[in-house]
Amino acid sequence: MLERYFIRPETVDRIRNCWLGEEIQTYVAWLTGQSYTARCVVRRVPLFMRFGEFARKRGAARIEDLHAHLDAFVQSCLRRRIRACASKRTRQQFVRCMRGPIKQFLRVVQAGDFEPATRPFRDWAPGFFEYLREERGLRPTTVDGYSVQLARFEEYIAARRLTPNTLSPAVLDGFLAERRVHVCARSLGSTCAALRAFLRYLFREETIRHDLSAVVDGPRTYRLSQIPRAISVTDVERTLSTVERRSIVGRRDYAMLMLLVVYGLRAREVAALTLDDFDWRAGVLHVRGRKAGHAGAYPLAPEVGEAVLDYLRRGRPDTTDRRVFFRISAPRAPITHTVVSCRAKFYLRKAGIEVSRPGSHTLRHSCAQRLVDAEFSLKMIGDFLGHRHASSTRIYSKVAIEALREVAVGDGEAIL
């Protein structure tokens, strides 16, 4: 496999004879199977050899020992740069370019596949995420959300070199005050929920002496305090018109946007669609495993069916995986809900649509707006959108613009 990328035999021999030679060959085979470019392979292999030699001089003898030397290697590379990083952003980008491939290399050669990133606080609470899944029964998406929130807390703790015994209400207040600058009150509430669960677990495991979860007080939020971030039909059409459907990525993105616009699906539901969910003979689209835990079935609109077929025929990679939508660049894996939301955000901005927090939910709210304008009942709208409770649909009563205008300028009792 190495001869495919390196012409000189002495280069191939040098790679094979290094102490990570077998692992590097395994990783190169994995990169090839994931459709990475030859340029990517040629640039990464020397990086791994340098890292392996650096770790060996520091006492590493097994592949499991390499994790402990990653941070020191990155800092060494930063110091040895010919040109210093001009800004903090440039430095962060350089660190990501160094750490990302090495962490992926270690995951592949140790587990034989591409696994999720390491969970935060493995030293403090190694069994925390298993506790969330097995004892509390949280969904994988919720566990992943907790991991993201606690990763930020871990960075805050590591920057101040704190230990479990030094945790205090003042430390927690400082972290939450710092987060409040960057997120809204509702997002900060998610951070507080993850933090409380983590602190309760630390107290249960006797890692900390006092239960600090009681001092984490989330921000006050009000139900129905905002209006859905919907856009008009004209803006939806303008957004769809910006998609370049002559390219593979354009055909994929157009099909995803059509599913968001026509059916008001969530980003996770679009990413989870499989080939079996499309019943072409009966003209039915099945949406399984919705947020509320149930499934839904919709008539397959001709426009949506044509967009999906166009991508399946002239864009989807040849794979045995049954998922519909795949990444365009390597690794050729099924897309995540983050990709769906980011692509929707990209086209909304490309079309010049001014809306707060643009993303996939913008198109979902626009679908609900059309149903409200067509005078469907909130019960029917909730069933169409896959809501479990009627209270989840109540927010869309605030987008009944014409009815609200009549209340404002006329006799409100006549409408009620």
C-alpha positions, 0 to 999 in steps of 0.5 A, a space after each residue: 500500500 505504501 508503494 502507491 504513495 511513495 516512489 522511492 524504495 528507501 522511503 518505503 523501507 524507512 517507514 516500515 522499519 520505524 517502530 510505528 511502521 505496522 500501525 502507519 501501514 494500517 492507517 494508510 490502508 484505512 485512509 485509502 478505504 475512506 477515499 482520502 487523497 494521495 496528497 493527504 496521505 503523503 503529508 500525514 505519514 511524515 507527521 506520524 513518524 516525527 511524533 513516534 520518534 518524539 514519543 520514543 525519546 521520551 520513553 514511549 514503548 507501546 502505542 497506548 503510551 502515545 496519548 501522554 506525549 501528544 500535547 508536548 509534541 504539539 508545543 514542540 512543533 509550535 516552538 520550532 516553527 520558522 514563522 511564528 503564528 501571527 494571531 491567536 486564531 492562526 495558532 489555534 488552526 495550527 494546533 488543530 492541524 497537528 492534533 486532529 490527524 494524530 488523534 485520528 491515527 491513534 483511534 484507528 490503529 487502536 480500535 480498528 475504526 473511526 470512533 467518537 472523540 474521547 469524553 471529557 473528565 476521564 481522569 475525574 469521572 471515568 464512568 460518568 457517561 456510562 452512568 448517563 446511558 445505563 443508569 439514567 437511560 439518556 439518549 445518545 444525542 443527550 449524552 453527546 450534548 452533555 459531553 460538549 458542555 463538559 468539554 468546555 468546563 474541562 478546558 476552563 478547569 485545565 487552564 486554571 490547573 484546578 483539582 476536584 478538591 479545589 472546586 467551589 461555588 466561586 469557580 462554578 460562578 466564574 465559568 458560567 459568567 464566562 459562558 453567558 457572554 457567548 450564549 443565550 439564556 436557553 443555551 446556558 440552561 443546557 450547560 447548567 443541566 450538564 454541570 449539575 448532573 456531573 457534580 452530583 455524580 462526583 459527589 456520589 462517587 466521593 470524588 468531592 466532599 460536598 454536593 455542589 450541584 445545588 449552587 448551579 442555578 440556571 438562568 430564568 427563561 420564559 416559555 413562548 418568549 420568542 417567536 419562531 424564526 420563519 421566513 417567507 415563501 419568497 425567501 424559501 424559493 430564493 434560498 433553494 435557487 442558490 443551490 448549484 445542482 450541477 455539482 454532487 454537493 449541490 444535488 445532495 444539499 438540494 435534496 436535504 433542503 427540500 426535505 426540510 422545506 416540504 416536511 419540516 423535518 429536523 436535521 437529525 431526522 434528515 441525517 438518519 434517513 435510509 434507502 428503506 425509508 423511501 417506498 417508491 412504489 407506494 409513494 410514501 416517505 417514512 420518518 422513523 425514530 423521531 424526537 418524540 420516539 414515534 414514527 411518521 409517514 408522509 406522501 412522497 411529493 414529486 419534487 422531493 422524490 425527483 431531488 432525492 433520485 437525482 442525488 442517488 443516481 448522480 452523487 451518492 457514493 457506491 457503498 453498502 451502507 443504507 443511509 441516504 446522505 453521505 459526506 462528499 470529502 473523506 472520510 466517506 461516512 454518512 453525514 451528521 445532523 450538524 452537516 444538515 444544519 450547517 448547509 442550511 445556514 450556508 444557503 440562507 446566508 448565500 441568499 442574503 436572508 436576514 434571520 436570527 440563528 439561521 439553520 435547519 430549524 429556520 426551514 422547519 419553522 417556515 414549513 409550520 408558518 405555511 401550515 398556519 397560513 393555510 388555517 390548519 389546526 394546531 393539532 394537525 400542525 403538531 402531528 405533521 411536525 412530529 410533536 409529542 405534546 400540544 404545548 410544543 405546537 403552541 409557539 406557532 400560534 404567534 406566527 398567525 400574523 393576519 389573525 393577530 393583526 385583526 386582534 390589534 386593529 379590530 374588535 378582538 372579541 369578534 375573533 375569539 
